[in-house]
Amino acid sequence: MEATQTYDAQLAEFEGRIARGEKIEPGDWMPEAYRKQLIRMISQHAHSEIVGMLPEGKYIPHAPSLRRKMVLIAKVQDEAGHGQYLYHAAETLGATREEMIDALLTGKAKYSSVFNYPTLTWADIGMIGWLVDGAAIKNQLMLSHASYGPYSRAMVRICAEETFHYKQGMEMIVHYATNGTSRQRTMAQDALNRWWWPSLMMFGPHDSDSPNSAQLIRWGIKTKTNDELRNEFVTEMVEQFNAIGLTVPDPDMVYDAEREQWIHGPIDWDEFWQVVRGNGPMNAERLAARRKAHDDGLWVREALVAFAQRA
Ligand code: 3HC
């Protein structure tokens, strides 16, 4: 009986700390389910950052100016750093880097579905910065209030850098849409047509179909639901695209004057789950690229082990 009471008492104290807005730190007592949820979420977030470098990295050699090349190099490098912060945050919970990387490379772990779509023109780089990183910021600002200390602090640093990603993308698309050639304007609209719905899917399934949300909200890891974040994001982005004359590819979009919100049309969840399950347009290529990078880096890992053993 004593052990059960101890667990119940510990859980009550833990939830009291969450309710008081205290941060849970690596050495603190936490329910095993809390630790597992965080490892799942943070490691998949880290995978998303690393895989997320691939769609844009392809365009670094094709940037139309030295300035645009430098901006894109800086952004892609930032994403690599975000991945490192997040893998470290997951390691504070007892996950090992090897386990997490193995889960990604074997296809067991998820990463954000949005990175399984192809980048077809240079305008995609601007749209990814504005739309995809914009969605990421919306989500990550929320996570900067997460109850787990290392995660919330990683988010503060990441959001600061994401804001640069968002602004550089917005700058490009606004220029193309308002001062660009007709071809650039067409490219910007085409990029919006292809990246709009995958960006909405980044927020996850509807709340009614989100098995993890209730526990994450209860323990203060998420402080808003998938739909709350998505709806805020849609209203902000529709207003911005309308302001520069681009059309959001959603014929069912309506404006709710009472709630002052744009309400999006139905999301194609069949497409979403197909992509999440590995059947998206670029899933195989993305994992192949990660596996090749891992194999190509074997000699570095071996050299580090040999050096550590000699020391
Ligand atoms: N892509 C892939 N899988 C997704 C997904 C998506 N867009 N949305 C949801 N899923 C998965 C979940 O991981 C979960 O599967 P699992 O239990 O096997 O992990 C399942 O679908 C059910 O979804 P839930 O809503 O129950 O899952 P969550 O409560 O975890 O919510 C989430 C999903 C909103 C993505 C949440 O995990 C989260 O906020 N994660 C941290 C942020 C993150 O990972 N963002 C990814 C983008 S990072 C990025 O864009 C980098 C930037 O630099 C561009």
Boltz pocket constraint, residues with backbone or C-beta under 6 A from the ligand:
constraints:
  - pocket:
      binder: B
      contacts: [[A, 40], [A, 41], [A, 44], [A, 45], [A, 46], [A, 48], [A, 49], [A, 52], [A, 79], [A, 82], [A, 110], [A, 111], [A, 112], [A, 113], [A, 114], [A, 132], [A, 133], [A, 136], [A, 139], [A, 162], [A, 201], [A, 202], [A, 203], [A, 204], [A, 205], [A, 206], [A, 209], [A, 210], [A, 211], [A, 212], [A, 213], [A, 216], [A, 226], [A, 276]]
      max_distance: 6.0
